[in-house]
Amino acid sequence: MPLRRLSLLFFFTACLLHARAADRPNMILFIADDVSWNDIGCYGNAAARTPTIDRLAATGRRFDEAYLTASSCSPSRSSIITGRYPHNNGRASELHQPISAHLPWFPRLLREAGYYTALVGKNHMTASGESPQPPAFDLIDPGKIKGNSGGHAQWVQTVQQRPKDKPFFFWFAANDAHRDWDADKEWRPEEYGPKHRPEDVVVPPYLIDDAATREDLASYYNEVTRFDHYIGQVVAELEKEGTLDNTLIFILADNGRPFPRAKTRLHDSGMKTYLVAHWPAGLEKPGAATESLASAIDLAPTYLEAAGVQAPASFQGVSLLPILKDPSAIVRQHVFSEHNWHDYEAHGRAIRSEGFLYLRNNRPQFASQGPADSVRSPSFTSLKSARDANRLNDAQADVFQAPRPTEELYRTAADPKQLHNLAADPDYAAVKARLASLLDAWTEQTGDDVPENISADSFDRETGESLLKKGDRDSFRGTPPGSAHDAPHLNTPGPR
C-alpha cells in the first residue's frame, strides 16, 4: 500500500477511535471500606463531613433503598465485580476466598471493548487458579505513599496519566474506613479540615454512649471525610479537563461500619449502603432521589449497558439505567442478601421487599457480635463492661444475644434500626409467609444451601484473638454454600 494511503488510513482510524472514546462514557466506581449508609451527610448525618459526596448527590441521583449482597469485604466486592450473589461465586462467598475462575469480571469486558481500566487502592479480589480469566485491569496499584496509607494517593495521577485515546473505567477503592484507623496519625488539616470532635458524633442506640465509644466513632468519621476528600480531588481533575459531564460515577461502600451490630449484619446497619450516581450527560432529573430498590449486583450490568457492551449470561443483576433516566422507575421488586463465614461460623439470608425486611438465621445458636476487628475495638470493650455490670438496654443486649431468633421481620420505614421483631406477631403472619416463600424460591433457583461441613470460628468471640496455631491457616474452612448444587455454574437470578 502506498505510504500516503497508509498514512491516511492511520489518520482516519485514529479519528474513529477518538470519536468512539468521546461518545462512550467514562466510568468510575468509588468504593469505601466499612462505611455505613447513614454516616454520609446527604443521608441525614449532620455530624459527618462529606461535602463532595453531598454535592454529587445534589446534582446526581441518591439511591435511598440500595443494598449489598454481603456485609463482608471480599464477598461484597466479588459480588459487585461479577454481578452475582456470593454463593454463586464459589469459594468467594467467604472472606479472603477466590472467585470461581470461569466467571467474567465486568471491567475485563470493558477492557476488551476498548476501555482503559485501572484498579487503584484496596483490591481484595482474586480468582481460583484453574484457567483464569484474562486480566480485568490494565493497571493495578495499591494507591499508598508515605503519609497516606488510605489507598487513594494515586487516584488523581491515574486520571492524569491514562491513555487519552480511550474511554476509561476506574475502580477507586479506599482502605478508609477499615480498622485500625490510620487517618488520625496521617491527618492534614489544611486539606481535610479539623478532626471530628467526639462530642459531635451520632452514637447508635446499640452502642454505649461513653468517651471511649465517642472517640472511636470520631476516628471513624475522620476516615470517612478523608475518603470524601479524595473523591473531590478526582472530580476537580475531571472538571478541569472537561470530562466530568460524560463520566458515569457510582459511590458506595462494601459493608457497614466496623462496629458491633453493623459490619457482617444482615440488618440495615450492615447491609444497606449509600449509593450515589453522577452523570450529567446521561442522567435526567438531576438532584431527584429515588426510593427504587437497587442491589450491588446491579452495578455490573449498568456499567456495561452504558458502554454499549453486551452483558454475559452469568450476570444475575439488572441495569439501573432506567432509574438514572427516571427516579420513579422500578427495576426490581426484591433484594436478597447473605451472610457467610467472616471470622466466625455463620449462615444467614435476607430479603427486602415492599418496605419489609425478613431474616432467616441458620446458625441461631451463636451471637452476632460482629467481626474480629470490631470485637477488638474500644466500642465492644465498653459494651462488655456494661454487660458485666448488667447495664445494657435491649438494643445493646442484642449484640450478645444467644441463641438468636431463627426468623426476624421488620417494617423498615417504621423501625429503621430494626429493634422490634415482628416475626411472632400474628398481624404480620401473611407478610412473613410471603417473604419466606420468596426466600425459599431464591434459595432453590440460585442453588443455595446450608453445608453440613460449614466453616468454623477462627477467632475468639469475646476477645477477637486468633484461635489458630502458627502455620494453621485453613483448618477451620468447610464447604462453601451452594457447592452441593454447583451454584457457581447457575445463572438463574431468582425472584427480582
C-alpha positions as CSV (number, residue, x, y, z in Angstrom):
1,M,0.0,0.0,0.0
2,P,1.4,3.5,-0.9
3,L,2.8,5.4,2.0
4,R,0.3,8.3,1.5
5,R,-2.7,5.9,1.6
6,L,-1.3,4.1,4.6
7,S,-0.9,7.4,6.4
8,L,-4.5,8.4,5.6
9,L,-5.7,5.1,6.9
10,F,-3.9,5.6,10.2
11,F,-5.3,9.1,10.4
12,F,-8.9,8.1,9.8
13,T,-8.6,5.1,12.2
14,A,-7.2,7.4,14.9
15,C,-10.1,9.8,14.3
16,L,-12.6,7.0,14.6
17,L,-11.1,5.7,17.8
18,H,-11.1,9.3,19.2
19,A,-14.8,9.7,18.3
20,R,-15.7,6.4,19.9
21,A,-13.8,7.4,23.0
22,A,-15.7,10.7,23.1
23,D,-19.1,9.1,22.6
24,R,-18.8,6.4,25.1
25,P,-19.0,7.4,28.8
26,N,-16.0,7.3,31.1
27,M,-16.8,5.4,34.3
28,I,-15.6,5.4,37.9
29,L,-16.6,3.3,40.9
30,F,-15.6,4.8,44.2
31,I,-15.9,2.2,47.0
32,A,-15.1,2.8,50.7
33,D,-14.2,0.1,53.1
34,D,-16.6,-0.4,56.1
35,V,-18.8,2.7,55.9
36,S,-22.5,2.6,56.9
37,W,-25.1,4.3,54.7
38,N,-26.1,6.8,57.4
39,D,-22.6,8.1,58.1
40,I,-22.8,10.3,55.0
41,G,-24.0,13.9,55.2
42,C,-26.6,13.7,52.4
43,Y,-28.2,10.7,54.1
44,G,-29.0,12.7,57.2
45,N,-25.9,12.6,59.4
46,A,-25.3,16.3,60.1
47,A,-22.1,15.4,62.1
48,A,-20.4,13.6,59.1
49,R,-18.4,15.9,56.7
50,T,-18.8,14.5,53.2
51,P,-19.1,17.7,51.0
52,T,-18.1,16.1,47.8
53,I,-20.5,13.2,48.0
54,D,-23.2,15.6,49.1
55,R,-22.6,17.8,46.1
56,L,-22.6,14.9,43.7
57,A,-25.9,13.6,45.2
58,A,-27.4,17.1,44.8
59,T,-26.6,17.2,41.1
60,G,-27.0,13.4,40.5
61,R,-29.1,10.6,41.9
62,R,-29.2,9.5,45.5
63,F,-30.4,5.9,46.0
64,D,-32.3,5.6,49.3
65,E,-33.0,1.9,49.0
66,A,-29.7,0.4,47.9
67,Y,-28.4,-2.8,49.4
68,L,-25.3,-5.0,49.3
69,T,-25.4,-8.8,48.8
70,A,-22.9,-9.3,51.7
71,S,-21.7,-7.1,54.6
72,S,-18.3,-8.6,54.4
73,C,-15.3,-7.1,52.5
74,S,-14.2,-9.5,49.8
75,P,-17.5,-11.4,49.3
76,S,-19.2,-8.0,48.7
77,R,-16.6,-6.7,46.3
78,S,-16.5,-10.1,44.4
79,S,-20.3,-9.9,44.1
80,I,-20.1,-6.3,42.7
81,I,-17.4,-7.2,40.1
82,T,-19.2,-10.4,38.8
83,G,-22.8,-9.2,39.2
84,R,-23.6,-12.4,41.1
85,Y,-24.7,-13.4,44.6
86,P,-21.8,-14.5,46.9
87,H,-22.8,-18.2,46.9
88,N,-22.9,-18.1,43.1
89,N,-19.2,-17.0,43.1
90,G,-17.9,-20.2,44.6
91,R,-15.5,-20.0,47.5
92,A,-15.7,-16.2,47.3
93,S,-18.8,-16.4,49.3
94,E,-16.5,-16.4,52.3
95,L,-13.9,-13.8,53.4
96,H,-10.5,-13.9,51.7
97,Q,-11.5,-16.6,49.2
98,P,-11.2,-16.6,45.3
99,I,-14.0,-16.2,42.7
100,S,-14.6,-19.2,40.5
101,A,-12.2,-18.8,37.6
102,H,-14.8,-19.2,34.8
103,L,-16.8,-16.2,35.9
104,P,-16.2,-12.9,33.9
105,W,-15.4,-9.7,35.8
106,F,-17.2,-6.7,34.2
107,P,-14.0,-4.5,34.0
108,R,-12.4,-7.2,31.8
109,L,-15.4,-6.9,29.4
110,L,-15.0,-3.2,29.3
111,R,-11.2,-3.6,28.7
112,E,-11.9,-5.9,25.8
113,A,-14.3,-3.4,24.4
114,G,-11.6,-0.7,24.2
115,Y,-11.7,0.8,27.7
116,Y,-8.6,1.6,29.7
117,T,-9.2,0.0,33.1
118,A,-7.4,0.6,36.4
119,L,-7.9,-0.6,40.0
120,V,-6.2,1.8,42.5
121,G,-6.5,1.1,46.2
122,K,-7.8,-1.9,48.0
123,N,-8.2,-5.0,45.8
124,H,-9.2,-8.0,47.9
125,M,-10.5,-9.9,44.9
126,T,-8.8,-13.0,43.4
127,A,-9.8,-15.8,41.1
128,S,-9.2,-19.5,41.6
129,G,-6.2,-20.9,39.7
130,E,-7.7,-23.2,37.1
131,S,-8.0,-21.5,33.6
132,P,-8.1,-17.9,34.9
133,Q,-9.8,-15.2,33.0
134,P,-7.8,-12.6,31.0
135,P,-6.7,-9.6,33.0
136,A,-9.5,-7.2,34.1
137,F,-7.3,-4.2,34.6
138,D,-4.5,-2.5,32.6
139,L,-3.2,-1.1,35.9
140,I,-3.4,-2.3,39.5
141,D,-1.9,-0.1,42.1
142,P,-2.3,-0.2,45.9
143,G,-2.5,3.6,45.9
144,K,-0.3,4.1,49.0
145,I,2.5,6.6,49.6
146,K,4.4,7.7,52.7
147,G,2.0,9.7,54.8
148,N,-1.1,8.3,53.1
149,S,-2.0,4.7,53.5
150,G,-5.6,5.1,52.6
151,G,-5.4,3.7,49.1
152,H,-6.3,6.9,47.3
153,A,-2.9,8.6,46.9
154,Q,-2.6,7.7,43.2
155,W,-6.2,8.4,42.1
156,V,-5.6,11.8,40.5
157,Q,-2.3,10.6,39.0
158,T,-4.2,7.7,37.4
159,V,-6.7,10.1,35.8
160,Q,-3.9,12.3,34.5
161,Q,-1.7,9.6,33.1
162,R,-4.3,7.5,31.4
163,P,-4.2,7.0,27.6
164,K,-6.2,9.9,26.2
165,D,-7.4,8.0,23.1
166,K,-9.6,5.6,25.1
167,P,-12.6,5.8,27.4
168,F,-11.7,4.7,30.9
169,F,-13.1,2.7,33.8
170,F,-11.5,3.3,37.2
171,W,-12.2,1.1,40.3
172,F,-11.0,3.5,43.0
173,A,-11.1,1.7,46.3
174,A,-10.2,3.3,49.6
175,N,-8.9,1.5,52.7
176,D,-10.9,4.1,54.6
177,A,-12.6,3.3,57.0
178,H,-11.1,-0.1,57.8
179,R,-9.7,-0.7,61.3
180,D,-7.1,0.0,62.5
181,W,-7.5,3.8,62.0
182,D,-4.6,5.5,60.2
183,A,-6.3,8.8,59.2
184,D,-5.7,10.2,62.6
185,K,-1.9,9.9,62.5
186,E,-1.8,11.0,58.9
187,W,-4.3,13.9,59.2
188,R,-3.6,17.0,57.2
189,P,-6.0,19.7,58.5
190,E,-5.0,22.1,55.6
191,E,-6.6,19.5,53.3
192,Y,-9.2,17.7,55.4
193,G,-10.3,20.4,57.8
194,P,-10.4,19.9,61.6
195,K,-10.8,16.4,63.0
196,H,-14.2,15.4,64.1
197,R,-15.0,16.0,67.8
198,P,-16.2,13.1,69.9
199,E,-18.9,15.3,71.4
200,D,-20.5,15.7,67.9
201,V,-20.7,12.1,66.7
202,V,-24.0,10.2,66.5
203,V,-24.0,7.2,68.8
204,P,-26.3,4.4,67.7
205,P,-28.6,3.0,70.3
206,Y,-26.8,-0.4,70.3
207,L,-23.5,1.2,71.4
208,I,-22.6,2.6,74.8
209,D,-22.6,6.4,74.8
210,D,-19.3,6.9,76.7
211,A,-16.0,8.7,76.0
212,A,-14.2,5.6,74.5
213,T,-17.0,4.9,72.0
214,R,-17.3,8.5,71.0
215,E,-13.6,8.8,70.4
216,D,-13.8,5.5,68.4
217,L,-16.6,7.0,66.3
218,A,-14.8,10.3,65.8
219,S,-11.7,8.5,64.4
220,Y,-14.0,6.5,62.1
221,Y,-15.7,9.8,60.9
222,N,-12.2,11.1,60.1
223,E,-11.7,8.2,57.7
224,V,-15.0,8.9,56.0
225,T,-14.1,12.5,55.5
226,R,-10.7,11.6,54.0
227,F,-12.4,9.2,51.6
228,D,-14.7,12.1,50.5
229,H,-11.7,14.5,50.1
230,Y,-10.0,12.3,47.5
231,I,-13.2,11.8,45.6
232,G,-13.3,15.6,45.5
233,Q,-9.7,15.7,44.1
234,V,-10.7,13.3,41.2
235,V,-13.9,15.3,40.5
236,A,-11.9,18.5,40.4
237,E,-9.4,17.0,37.9
238,L,-12.3,15.8,35.7
239,E,-13.8,19.2,35.8
240,K,-10.5,20.8,34.9
241,E,-10.1,18.6,31.8
242,G,-13.7,18.8,30.8
243,T,-14.6,15.1,31.1
244,L,-16.8,15.2,34.2
245,D,-20.1,15.6,32.2
246,N,-19.6,12.3,30.3
247,T,-18.3,10.3,33.3
248,L,-20.7,7.9,35.0
249,I,-19.8,7.8,38.7
250,F,-21.1,5.5,41.4
251,I,-20.1,5.8,45.0
252,L,-20.9,3.2,47.7
253,A,-19.3,1.0,50.4
254,D,-18.6,-2.7,50.6
255,N,-20.3,-3.1,54.0
256,G,-21.4,-1.3,57.2
257,R,-19.2,0.4,59.8
258,P,-16.7,-1.8,61.7
259,F,-18.6,-1.6,64.9
260,P,-20.8,-4.0,66.9
261,R,-24.2,-4.6,65.3
262,A,-23.1,-3.2,61.9
263,K,-20.5,-5.0,59.8
264,T,-21.5,-8.6,58.9
265,R,-25.1,-7.9,60.0
266,L,-28.0,-8.6,57.6
267,H,-29.8,-5.6,59.2
268,D,-29.6,-2.2,57.5
269,S,-26.8,-1.2,59.8
270,G,-24.6,-3.7,58.0
271,M,-26.3,-4.3,54.6
272,K,-27.8,-1.0,53.5
273,T,-25.4,1.2,51.5
274,Y,-25.3,4.8,50.4
275,L,-25.3,4.8,46.6
276,V,-24.8,8.0,44.7
277,A,-24.8,8.2,40.9
278,H,-23.5,11.2,38.9
279,W,-23.5,11.5,35.1
280,P,-24.6,14.9,33.8
281,A,-24.6,13.7,30.1
282,G,-26.7,10.7,30.8
283,L,-28.8,11.3,33.9
284,E,-32.2,13.0,33.8
285,K,-34.0,14.9,36.6
286,P,-30.7,15.6,38.4
287,G,-30.9,16.0,42.1
288,A,-34.1,13.9,42.5
289,A,-33.5,11.0,44.9
290,T,-35.0,7.5,44.2
291,E,-36.7,5.1,46.5
292,S,-36.5,2.3,44.0
293,L,-34.8,-0.9,45.2
294,A,-31.3,-1.5,44.0
295,S,-28.8,-4.3,44.6
296,A,-25.0,-4.1,44.4
297,I,-25.1,-6.8,41.7
298,D,-27.0,-4.3,39.5
299,L,-23.9,-2.1,39.0
300,A,-22.1,-4.5,36.6
301,P,-24.9,-4.6,34.1
302,T,-25.4,-0.9,34.5
303,Y,-21.8,-0.1,33.5
304,L,-21.9,-2.5,30.6
305,E,-25.2,-1.2,29.2
306,A,-23.9,2.4,29.5
307,A,-20.8,1.4,27.5
308,G,-22.9,-0.5,24.9
309,V,-21.4,-3.8,25.9
310,Q,-23.5,-7.0,26.0
311,A,-23.9,-8.4,29.5
312,P,-22.9,-12.0,29.8
313,A,-25.4,-14.7,30.8
314,S,-23.6,-15.1,34.2
315,F,-24.9,-11.7,35.5
316,Q,-27.8,-12.0,38.0
317,G,-28.3,-8.3,38.4
318,V,-30.3,-5.8,36.3
319,S,-29.3,-2.5,34.9
320,L,-30.1,0.7,36.9
321,L,-30.1,2.9,33.8
322,P,-33.9,3.2,33.8
323,I,-33.6,4.8,37.3
324,L,-31.0,7.2,36.1
325,K,-33.5,8.3,33.5
326,D,-36.5,8.4,35.8
327,P,-36.1,8.2,39.6
328,S,-39.6,6.6,39.9
329,A,-38.7,3.7,37.6
330,I,-38.7,0.2,39.2
331,V,-36.2,-2.4,38.0
332,R,-36.7,-5.0,40.8
333,Q,-39.3,-5.8,43.5
334,H,-36.9,-7.8,45.8
335,V,-33.4,-7.6,47.1
336,F,-31.5,-10.6,48.6
337,S,-28.5,-10.6,50.9
338,E,-26.5,-13.3,52.7
339,H,-24.0,-13.7,55.5
340,N,-21.5,-16.5,55.4
341,W,-18.2,-17.1,57.3
342,H,-16.3,-13.9,58.2
343,D,-14.1,-14.8,61.2
344,Y,-16.9,-16.7,62.7
345,E,-19.3,-19.6,61.8
346,A,-22.4,-18.1,60.2
347,H,-25.2,-18.7,57.7
348,G,-28.0,-16.1,57.3
349,R,-30.2,-14.9,54.5
350,A,-32.4,-11.9,54.0
351,I,-35.0,-10.5,51.6
352,R,-36.2,-6.9,51.4
353,S,-39.5,-6.2,49.7
354,E,-42.3,-3.7,49.9
355,G,-40.9,-2.0,53.0
356,F,-40.2,-5.2,55.0
357,L,-37.0,-7.0,55.9
358,Y,-37.2,-10.7,56.6
359,L,-34.2,-12.5,58.0
360,R,-33.5,-16.2,58.4
361,N,-30.7,-17.4,60.6
362,N,-29.4,-20.9,60.1
363,R,-26.9,-20.6,62.9
364,P,-29.1,-19.2,65.7
365,Q,-27.1,-20.8,68.5
366,F,-24.4,-18.1,68.1
367,A,-24.3,-14.5,69.0
368,S,-23.9,-11.9,66.2
369,Q,-21.3,-9.8,67.8
370,G,-19.6,-8.6,64.6
371,P,-16.2,-9.5,63.0
372,A,-12.9,-9.9,65.0
373,D,-11.7,-6.4,64.3
374,S,-14.9,-5.0,65.8
375,V,-14.6,-7.3,68.8
376,R,-11.2,-5.9,69.5
377,S,-12.5,-2.3,69.4
378,P,-12.9,0.1,72.3
379,S,-16.7,0.2,71.5
380,F,-17.0,-3.5,72.0
381,T,-15.0,-3.3,75.2
382,S,-17.5,-0.7,76.5
383,L,-20.3,-3.0,75.6
384,K,-18.7,-5.9,77.5
385,S,-18.2,-3.7,80.6
386,A,-21.8,-2.6,80.6
387,R,-23.0,-6.2,80.0
388,D,-20.9,-7.4,83.0
389,A,-22.5,-4.6,85.1
390,N,-26.0,-5.5,83.9
391,R,-26.4,-2.1,82.3
392,L,-27.3,-2.9,78.7
393,N,-30.5,-1.7,77.1
394,D,-32.4,-4.1,74.7
395,A,-30.6,-2.8,71.6
396,Q,-27.2,-3.2,73.2
397,A,-28.0,-6.6,74.6
398,D,-28.8,-7.8,71.1
399,V,-25.1,-7.8,70.3
400,F,-24.6,-10.7,72.8
401,Q,-27.9,-12.5,72.4
402,A,-27.6,-16.3,72.0
403,P,-29.5,-18.1,70.9
404,R,-30.9,-15.7,68.4
405,P,-34.3,-15.9,66.6
406,T,-34.3,-18.1,63.6
407,E,-36.6,-15.6,61.9
408,E,-36.8,-11.8,62.1
409,L,-39.3,-9.4,60.4
410,Y,-39.2,-5.6,60.4
411,R,-41.1,-2.8,58.9
412,T,-38.1,-0.8,57.8
413,A,-39.7,2.7,57.5
414,A,-41.3,2.5,60.9
415,D,-38.3,0.8,62.5
416,P,-35.2,1.9,60.6
417,K,-32.8,0.5,63.2
418,Q,-34.7,-2.9,63.3
419,L,-35.2,-3.1,67.0
420,H,-38.7,-4.5,67.1
421,N,-39.0,-8.1,65.7
422,L,-42.5,-8.7,64.2
423,A,-41.9,-12.4,63.3
424,A,-44.2,-13.7,66.0
425,D,-46.8,-11.0,65.5
426,P,-50.0,-12.6,64.1
427,D,-50.9,-9.4,62.4
428,Y,-47.8,-9.9,60.1
429,A,-48.1,-13.7,59.6
430,A,-49.2,-13.3,56.0
431,V,-46.3,-10.9,55.2
432,K,-43.8,-13.3,56.8
433,A,-45.2,-16.3,54.9
434,R,-45.0,-14.4,51.6
435,L,-41.4,-13.3,52.2
436,A,-40.4,-16.7,53.4
437,S,-41.8,-18.3,50.3
438,L,-39.8,-15.8,48.1
439,L,-36.7,-16.6,50.0
440,D,-37.3,-20.3,49.5
441,A,-37.7,-19.7,45.8
442,W,-34.5,-17.7,45.6
443,T,-32.6,-20.4,47.6
444,E,-33.8,-23.1,45.2
445,Q,-33.3,-21.2,41.9
446,T,-29.8,-19.9,42.7
447,G,-28.6,-23.2,44.2
448,D,-28.0,-22.0,47.7
449,D,-27.8,-24.4,50.7
450,V,-26.5,-24.9,54.2
451,P,-23.5,-27.1,54.1
452,E,-23.1,-29.8,56.7
453,N,-19.4,-29.1,57.0
454,I,-19.6,-25.3,57.4
455,S,-16.6,-23.1,58.2
456,A,-16.0,-22.7,61.9
457,D,-14.8,-19.9,64.2
458,S,-11.2,-18.9,63.7
459,F,-11.3,-16.1,66.3
460,D,-12.4,-15.8,69.9
461,R,-15.9,-14.2,70.1
462,E,-15.0,-12.3,73.3
463,T,-11.5,-11.1,72.6
464,G,-11.2,-11.2,68.8
465,E,-7.9,-13.1,69.2
466,S,-7.0,-15.8,66.7
467,L,-7.8,-19.4,67.6
468,L,-5.4,-20.8,65.1
469,K,-1.9,-22.2,65.8
470,K,1.1,-20.8,63.9
471,G,1.1,-22.1,60.4
472,D,-2.5,-23.3,60.7
473,R,-4.3,-21.3,58.0
474,D,-7.3,-23.1,56.7
475,S,-8.2,-25.9,59.1
476,F,-11.4,-24.1,60.0
477,R,-12.6,-24.0,56.4
478,G,-15.6,-26.0,55.4
479,T,-17.7,-26.4,52.3
480,P,-18.9,-23.1,50.9
481,P,-22.7,-22.6,50.4
482,G,-24.1,-23.7,47.1
483,S,-21.4,-26.4,46.4
484,A,-23.9,-29.2,46.5
485,H,-25.9,-27.6,43.7
486,D,-22.9,-26.3,41.7
487,A,-24.1,-22.8,42.3
488,P,-21.1,-21.2,40.6
489,H,-22.4,-22.6,37.3
490,L,-26.0,-21.5,37.8
491,N,-27.0,-18.2,36.3
492,T,-30.7,-18.0,37.4
493,P,-31.2,-14.8,39.3
494,G,-34.2,-15.9,41.4
495,P,-37.1,-13.6,42.0
496,R,-36.4,-10.0,41.1
